[in-house]
Amino acid sequence: MSERFQTNDSDYIILGLYGVFLLYHTLNKGNVYRTRCQGLFWHIISGALELILFYGNSRCSLVAVTACCVHSVTSLALVKNLPNGYPPHTRPAYQSGALMRPLLVIRAYYSQNPVHYHSSMMPLHGFVYTRALIFLLGTMGPSRDFIKNVNSPFVYAESVLGAALISVGHCHGSWPVPAYLTLMHLLGKISLWAGEQSEYYRYNTPHLYLCPVN
């Protein structure tokens, strides 16, 4: 056990948000998620374990590092075929946090500094911040139909980026937000380039993409 780094963040608000959304997903029997998502089970378990360890005032152990890495890897797998939001912007927003967190938690493990451990956990809260922002933005439009608004790809995309900036902004120091935005922009450019290369080869070598005829 170790003393957790204390900030002006409210544990009751954060944990309360997790409780609200856990109840919501339980009542909806998991229908929010698609059963075909690979790694979803381990994504949920690893994230829950991280929260239990951190808010249980545990030190940054190998278990915490492993849980963080599993959560990040499954995040990358889940976002690969993400249909929600505006994929060219939404995917890099998710991917950046998933790549940053393992680096942060490894630093926290070797330093055993509660400040570093706190910073490695903050991007995880992007999950609940995203849902809270979807609700808030859903009440603002683009129409008076709340259900239609919260399912809007634009509302989702705005919420993901806004939640990421809020959660990363709670990391210690002035560098995390610029680093996150730089990484997100780099991943976005790489994704754009890869998409263009794929289209180029598809157009110029169509025979490679034709299904064989039996």
KOLZADREN-15380 format. One record per atom (N, C-alpha, C): residue in three letters; z, x, y. Coordinates in steps of 0.05 Angstrom, whole numbers, padded with zeros to 5 digits, always signed. Each point is the difference from the previous one (the first is absolute). Layout:
// KOLZADREN-15380
ALAZXY
...
This chain:
// KOLZADREN-15380
MET+00000+00017-00024
MET+00000-00017+00024
MET+00000+00018+00025
SER-00013-00010+00021
SER-00001+00014+00025
SER+00001-00019+00023
GLU+00008+00009+00023
GLU+00001-00018+00023
GLU-00028-00003+00011
ARG-00008-00025+00003
ARG-00027-00005+00009
ARG-00002+00003+00030
PHE-00023+00010+00009
PHE-00005+00004+00029
PHE+00001-00027+00014
GLN+00017-00002+00020
GLN+00004-00025+00014
GLN-00017-00001+00025
THR-00015-00022+00003
THR-00016-00005+00024
THR+00007-00027+00012
ASN-00016-00009+00019
ASN+00005-00026+00011
ASN-00015-00022-00015
ASP-00013+00008-00023
ASP-00013-00019-00017
ASP+00021-00018-00013
SER-00006-00025-00003
SER+00019-00019-00012
SER-00006-00003-00030
ASP+00018+00009-00017
ASP-00004-00004-00029
ASP-00002-00029-00007
TYR+00016-00017+00014
TYR+00001-00028-00006
TYR-00027-00014+00005
ILE-00013+00009+00022
ILE-00026-00012+00006
ILE-00021+00009-00020
ILE-00001+00026-00006
ILE-00020+00010-00019
ILE+00004-00012-00028
LEU+00025+00001-00010
LEU+00005-00011-00027
LEU-00003-00030+00000
GLY+00006-00013+00023
GLY-00004-00028+00002
GLY-00029-00008-00003
LEU-00017+00016+00013
LEU-00029-00005-00002
LEU-00010+00003-00029
TYR+00010+00021-00013
TYR-00007+00003-00028
TYR+00009-00024-00017
GLY+00024-00009+00006
GLY+00010-00023-00015
GLY-00017-00025+00004
VAL-00008-00005+00025
VAL-00016-00023+00007
VAL-00027+00001-00015
PHE-00013+00022+00000
PHE-00026+00002-00012
PHE+00002+00001-00030
LEU+00022+00011-00011
LEU+00004-00001-00029
LEU+00003-00029-00009
LEU+00016-00016+00015
LEU+00003-00028-00006
LEU-00026-00015+00002
TYR-00015+00006+00021
TYR-00026-00014+00003
TYR-00019+00006-00023
HIS-00002+00025-00008
HIS-00018+00007-00022
HIS+00010-00011-00027
THR+00027-00002-00003
THR+00011-00011-00024
THR-00006-00030-00002
LEU+00003-00014+00022
LEU-00005-00029+00000
LEU-00030-00006-00005
ASN-00017+00019+00009
ASN-00029-00003-00004
ASN-00008+00012-00027
LYS+00019+00009-00016
LYS-00005+00010-00027
LYS-00021+00023-00001
GLY+00001+00016+00022
GLY-00018+00022+00000
GLY-00029-00006+00004
ASN-00006-00025+00009
ASN-00028-00007+00003
ASN-00013+00014+00024
VAL+00016+00012+00017
VAL-00011+00015+00023
VAL-00016+00024-00010
TYR+00008+00012-00022
TYR-00013+00023-00010
TYR-00020-00007-00023
ARG-00020+00016-00003
ARG-00020-00004-00020
ARG+00009+00015-00026
THR-00002-00014-00022
THR+00010+00012-00025
THR-00016+00024-00008
ARG-00025+00003+00010
ARG-00017+00022-00009
ARG+00007+00026+00014
CYS+00019-00001+00019
CYS+00007+00025+00015
CYS+00013+00020-00019
GLN-00012+00023-00003
GLN+00011+00021-00017
GLN+00024+00014+00013
GLY+00021+00003-00015
GLY+00023+00015+00010
GLY+00019-00016+00018
LEU-00004-00027+00002
LEU+00017-00016+00018
LEU+00029+00000-00009
PHE+00004-00002-00027
PHE+00027+00000-00011
PHE+00015+00025+00009
TRP-00012+00024-00005
TRP+00013+00025+00007
TRP+00003+00004+00030
HIS-00018-00012+00015
HIS+00002+00001+00029
HIS+00025-00014+00010
ILE+00005-00024-00011
ILE+00023-00016+00008
ILE+00026+00013-00010
ILE+00000+00009-00025
ILE+00024+00013-00011
ILE+00008+00025+00015
SER-00020+00017+00005
SER+00006+00025+00014
SER+00010-00005+00029
GLY-00012-00019+00013
GLY+00008-00006+00028
GLY+00029-00011+00000
ALA+00006-00018-00019
ALA+00027-00011-00002
ALA+00020+00022-00006
LEU-00007+00018-00018
LEU+00018+00022-00006
LEU+00006+00018+00024
GLU-00021+00005+00016
GLU+00004+00016+00024
GLU+00020-00014+00019
LEU-00003-00026+00003
LEU+00018-00014+00018
LEU+00029+00001-00010
ILE+00003-00004-00026
ILE+00027+00000-00012
ILE+00013+00028+00004
LEU-00015+00021-00005
LEU+00011+00027+00003
LEU+00007+00006+00029
PHE-00018-00007+00018
PHE+00004+00007+00028
PHE+00023-00016+00012
TYR+00000-00026-00003
TYR+00021-00017+00011
TYR+00026+00001-00016
GLY-00001+00013-00023
GLY+00025+00005-00015
GLY+00012+00026+00007
ASN-00011+00013+00022
ASN+00010+00025+00010
ASN-00002+00023-00020
SER-00020-00002-00017
SER-00005+00022-00019
SER-00014+00023+00015
ARG+00004+00024-00009
ARG-00015+00023+00011
ARG-00029-00001-00009
CYS-00017+00015+00013
CYS-00028+00001-00008
CYS-00002+00017-00026
SER-00002-00014-00022
SER-00001+00013-00026
SER-00028+00001-00011
LEU-00002+00012-00024
LEU-00026+00000-00013
LEU-00009-00028-00007
VAL+00018-00017-00006
VAL-00007-00028-00006
VAL-00012-00013+00025
ALA+00011+00005+00023
ALA-00011-00011+00025
ALA-00028+00011+00006
VAL-00003+00026-00005
VAL-00026+00013+00004
VAL-00021-00012-00019
THR+00008-00003-00025
THR-00018-00012-00020
THR-00008-00028+00007
ALA+00020-00016+00008
ALA-00005-00028+00007
ALA-00019-00002+00024
CYS+00003+00018+00019
CYS-00017+00000+00024
CYS-00028+00007-00008
CYS-00003+00020-00017
CYS-00027+00009-00008
CYS-00014-00022-00016
VAL+00015-00014-00018
VAL-00012-00022-00015
VAL-00009-00022+00019
HIS+00017-00006+00019
HIS-00006-00022+00019
HIS-00025+00008+00016
SER-00002+00024+00008
SER-00023+00009+00016
SER-00026+00000-00016
VAL+00001+00010-00025
VAL-00023+00000-00017
VAL-00010-00028-00006
THR+00019-00018-00006
THR-00008-00028-00006
THR-00010-00013+00026
SER+00010+00008+00023
SER-00010-00011+00025
SER-00030+00007+00004
LEU-00007+00025-00006
LEU-00027+00008+00002
LEU-00018-00015-00020
ALA+00011-00005-00024
ALA-00016-00014-00020
ALA-00004-00030+00008
LEU+00021-00012+00011
LEU-00002-00028+00008
LEU-00018-00004+00024
VAL-00001+00019+00018
VAL-00015-00004+00024
VAL-00030+00007-00004
LYS-00006+00012-00023
LYS-00027+00008-00005
LYS-00020-00023+00001
ASN+00008-00023-00011
ASN-00017-00024+00000
ASN+00013-00022+00016
LEU+00014+00008+00021
LEU+00014-00020+00017
LEU-00020-00019+00013
PRO+00002-00027-00006
PRO-00018-00019+00012
PRO+00009-00011+00027
ASN+00026+00005+00007
ASN+00011-00012+00024
ASN-00006+00016+00024
GLY+00002-00013+00023
GLY-00003+00014+00026
GLY-00029+00009+00005
TYR-00002+00022+00014
TYR-00026+00011+00006
TYR-00001+00028-00013
PRO-00010+00002-00025
PRO+00003+00024-00016
PRO-00005+00027+00013
PRO-00021+00003+00017
PRO-00005+00026+00012
PRO+00023+00010+00017
HIS+00017-00018+00010
HIS+00023+00007+00016
HIS+00026-00003-00015
THR+00002-00021-00017
THR+00024-00006-00014
THR+00007+00020-00021
ARG-00020+00008-00015
ARG+00005+00020-00022
ARG+00010+00026+00010
PRO-00012+00012+00021
PRO+00011+00026+00010
PRO+00029-00003+00010
ALA+00006-00024+00011
ALA+00027-00005+00010
ALA+00020+00001-00022
TYR-00007-00011-00023
TYR+00017+00001-00024
TYR+00001+00028-00012
GLN-00024+00012-00002
GLN-00002+00026-00014
GLN+00016+00022+00015
SER+00000-00001+00026
SER+00013+00020+00016
SER+00030+00001-00006
GLY+00013-00023+00000
GLY+00028-00002-00007
GLY+00006+00010-00028
ALA-00018-00008-00019
ALA+00004+00008-00028
ALA-00003+00030-00003
LEU-00016+00014+00016
LEU-00002+00029-00002
LEU+00022+00014+00015
MET+00010-00012+00021
MET+00022+00013+00016
MET+00026+00000-00015
ARG+00007-00022-00013
ARG+00026-00003-00011
ARG+00008+00021-00021
PRO-00017+00007-00019
PRO+00008+00021-00019
PRO+00007+00026+00014
LEU-00015+00007+00020
LEU+00005+00025+00015
LEU+00028-00001+00013
LEU+00006-00024+00012
LEU+00025-00003+00014
LEU+00024+00000-00020
VAL-00004-00013-00023
VAL+00023-00001-00019
VAL+00004+00027-00014
ILE-00021+00016-00004
ILE+00003+00026-00011
ILE+00015+00018+00019
ARG-00007-00002+00026
ARG+00015+00015+00020
ARG+00029-00008+00000
ALA+00005-00026-00002
ALA+00028-00010+00000
ALA+00015+00010-00025
TYR-00013+00002-00022
TYR+00013+00009-00025
TYR+00008+00030+00002
TYR-00018+00016+00011
TYR+00007+00029+00001
TYR+00019+00006+00023
SER-00001-00016+00021
SER+00019+00005+00023
SER+00027-00013-00004
GLN+00000-00022-00016
GLN+00023-00017-00004
GLN+00012-00008+00027
ASN-00018-00005+00019
ASN+00007-00008+00027
ASN-00002-00031+00002
PRO+00022-00014+00006
PRO-00002-00029+00001
PRO-00021-00010+00020
VAL-00005+00015+00021
VAL-00020-00007+00021
VAL-00027-00001-00013
HIS-00007+00020-00016
HIS-00025+00001-00014
HIS-00003-00022-00020
TYR+00021-00006-00014
TYR-00001-00021-00020
TYR-00005-00027+00013
HIS+00013-00004+00023
HIS-00004-00024+00016
HIS-00029-00003+00008
SER-00012+00022+00009
SER-00028+00000+00009
SER-00019-00007-00023
SER+00006+00010-00024
SER-00017-00005-00023
SER+00001-00029-00009
MET+00021-00014+00007
MET+00003-00028-00008
MET-00012-00020+00020
MET-00001+00007+00025
MET-00008-00019+00020
MET-00028-00012-00004
PRO-00021+00016-00008
PRO-00026-00012-00004
PRO+00000-00022-00022
LEU+00019+00002-00018
LEU+00002-00021-00022
LEU+00004-00027+00012
HIS+00014-00002+00023
HIS+00006-00026+00012
HIS-00025-00013+00012
GLY-00022+00014+00000
GLY-00025-00012+00010
GLY-00006-00026-00015
PHE+00009-00002-00025
PHE-00005-00025-00016
PHE+00011-00024+00014
VAL+00026+00001+00007
VAL+00012-00024+00012
VAL-00009-00004+00030
TYR-00004+00023+00014
TYR-00010-00003+00027
TYR-00027-00013+00001
THR-00017+00006-00020
THR-00027-00013-00001
THR+00003-00030-00003
ARG+00017-00008-00019
ARG+00003-00029-00004
ARG+00012-00014+00024
ALA+00019+00013+00013
ALA+00011-00012+00024
ALA-00021-00003+00022
LEU-00017+00021+00004
LEU-00020-00002+00020
LEU-00022-00020-00007
ILE-00006-00003-00026
ILE-00019-00021-00008
ILE+00010-00027+00008
PHE+00026-00005-00004
PHE+00012-00026+00008
PHE-00002-00004+00030
LEU+00008+00021+00015
LEU+00000-00002+00029
LEU-00028-00004+00012
LEU-00019+00016-00009
LEU-00027-00002+00009
LEU-00013-00026-00009
GLY+00008-00009-00024
GLY-00011-00025-00010
GLY+00007-00024+00017
THR+00022+00001+00015
THR+00008-00022+00017
THR-00015+00001+00027
MET-00015+00022+00005
MET-00014+00004+00025
MET-00030-00007-00001
GLY-00010-00005-00023
GLY-00029-00006-00002
GLY-00012+00016-00022
PRO-00026-00001-00002
PRO-00020-00010+00019
PRO-00003-00030+00001
SER+00013-00015-00019
SER-00002-00029+00001
SER+00029-00011-00001
ARG+00002-00027-00001
ARG+00026-00012-00002
ARG+00008-00004-00030
ASP-00017+00008-00018
ASP+00005-00002-00028
ASP+00015+00026-00009
PHE+00026-00002-00005
PHE+00016+00024-00006
PHE-00009+00013-00026
ILE-00006-00016-00020
ILE-00008+00012-00026
ILE-00027+00015+00003
LYS-00018-00012+00016
LYS-00026+00014+00005
LYS+00005+00025+00015
ASN+00018+00000+00019
ASN+00005+00023+00017
ASN+00012+00023-00017
VAL+00020-00005-00017
VAL+00013+00021-00015
VAL-00019+00012-00021
ASN-00021-00015-00007
ASN-00019+00010-00019
ASN-00024+00013+00013
SER+00001+00001+00027
SER-00022+00012+00015
SER-00001+00031-00005
PRO-00023+00011-00006
PRO-00002+00029-00004
PRO+00008+00016+00025
PHE-00005-00012+00023
PHE+00007+00014+00025
PHE+00030+00001+00004
VAL+00014-00022-00006
VAL+00029-00001+00002
VAL+00012+00020-00019
TYR-00011+00001-00025
TYR+00011+00019-00020
TYR-00005+00029+00009
ALA-00024+00006+00010
ALA-00006+00028+00008
ALA+00018+00008+00023
GLU+00004-00017+00020
GLU+00017+00006+00023
GLU+00029+00004-00009
SER+00009-00016-00019
SER+00027+00001-00009
SER+00006+00026-00016
VAL-00020+00008-00016
VAL+00004+00025-00016
VAL+00003+00024+00018
LEU-00018+00002+00020
LEU+00001+00023+00018
LEU+00025-00001+00017
GLY+00007-00024+00011
GLY+00024-00003+00016
GLY+00025+00007-00015
ALA+00002-00009-00025
ALA+00023+00005-00017
ALA+00002+00030-00006
ALA-00023+00013-00005
ALA+00001+00029-00006
ALA+00010+00015+00024
LEU-00009-00007+00024
LEU+00009+00014+00024
LEU+00030-00004+00005
ILE+00010-00024-00005
ILE+00028-00006+00003
ILE+00017+00017-00019
SER-00008-00001-00026
SER+00015+00014-00020
SER-00001+00030+00003
VAL-00024+00011+00005
VAL-00002+00029+00003
VAL+00014+00008+00026
GLY+00000-00018+00020
GLY+00014+00006+00025
GLY+00030+00003-00003
HIS+00011-00010-00022
HIS+00029+00003-00006
HIS+00006+00027-00013
CYS-00020+00015-00007
CYS+00005+00027-00011
CYS+00011+00018+00023
HIS+00015+00020-00008
HIS+00012+00018+00019
HIS-00021+00018+00013
GLY+00001+00003+00026
GLY-00018+00019+00014
GLY-00023-00015+00013
SER-00015+00015+00016
SER-00022-00011+00015
SER-00027+00003-00014
TRP-00001+00016-00022
TRP-00025+00006-00013
TRP-00010-00020-00021
PRO+00018-00016-00013
PRO-00010-00017-00021
PRO-00023-00020+00008
VAL+00003-00013+00023
VAL-00021-00019+00008
VAL-00027+00013+00005
PRO-00001+00022+00016
PRO-00025+00014+00004
PRO-00012+00010-00027
ALA+00018+00011-00017
ALA-00009+00010-00026
ALA-00012-00023-00017
TYR+00013-00023+00001
TYR-00009-00023-00015
TYR-00027-00009+00010
LEU-00003-00003+00026
LEU-00026-00009+00012
LEU-00022+00020-00006
THR+00006+00026+00002
THR-00020+00020-00006
THR-00010-00002-00029
LEU+00019-00002-00018
LEU-00006-00003-00029
LEU-00016-00025-00005
MET+00008-00022+00012
MET-00014-00025-00003
MET-00029+00002+00009
HIS-00004+00013+00023
HIS-00027+00003+00011
HIS-00017+00018-00018
LEU+00012+00021-00011
LEU-00014+00018-00018
LEU-00008-00014-00025
LEU+00018-00016-00012
LEU-00007-00015-00024
LEU-00021-00021+00005
GLY+00001-00012+00024
GLY-00020-00020+00007
GLY-00027+00012+00002
LYS-00002+00024+00012
LYS-00025+00014+00003
LYS-00011+00009-00027
ILE+00018+00009-00018
ILE-00008+00009-00026
ILE-00011-00025-00016
SER+00014-00022+00003
SER-00009-00025-00014
SER-00027-00008+00010
LEU-00004+00001+00027
LEU-00026-00007+00011
LEU-00022+00018-00010
TRP+00005+00026-00001
TRP-00020+00020-00009
TRP-00006-00005-00030
ALA+00020-00005-00016
ALA-00004-00005-00029
ALA-00016-00025-00004
GLY+00005-00021+00016
GLY-00015-00025-00003
GLY-00029+00004+00008
GLU-00005+00016+00020
GLU-00028+00006+00009
GLU-00014+00016-00022
GLN+00013+00020-00012
GLN-00012+00016-00021
GLN-00007-00017-00024
SER+00018-00019-00007
SER-00004-00017-00023
SER-00025-00018+00005
GLU-00002-00011+00024
GLU-00023-00017+00007
GLU-00026+00017+00000
TYR+00002+00024+00009
TYR-00024+00017+00001
TYR-00010+00006-00028
TYR+00018+00007-00018
TYR-00009+00007-00027
TYR-00009-00026-00015
ARG+00013-00022+00006
ARG-00008-00025-00013
ARG-00028-00008+00009
TYR-00007+00005+00025
TYR-00026-00007+00010
TYR-00022+00019-00009
ASN+00007+00026-00002
ASN-00019+00020-00007
ASN-00003+00006-00030
THR+00020-00008-00015
THR-00001+00003-00029
THR+00007-00026-00014
PRO-00016-00021+00005
PRO+00007-00026-00011
PRO+00001+00000-00031
HIS-00016+00017-00013
HIS-00001+00000-00029
HIS+00027+00007-00013
LEU+00017+00015+00015
LEU+00026+00007-00011
LEU+00019-00023-00001
TYR-00006-00021+00015
TYR+00019-00023+00002
TYR-00010-00024-00015
LEU-00023+00003-00013
LEU-00011-00023-00016
LEU+00014-00001-00027
CYS+00006-00024-00008
CYS+00012-00003-00027
CYS-00020+00004-00022
PRO+00006+00014-00021
PRO-00019+00004-00021
PRO-00007-00026-00014
VAL-00024-00003-00008
VAL-00010-00024-00014
VAL+00000+00005-00030
ASN+00013-00017-00015
ASN+00001+00004-00029
ASN-00026-00010-00013
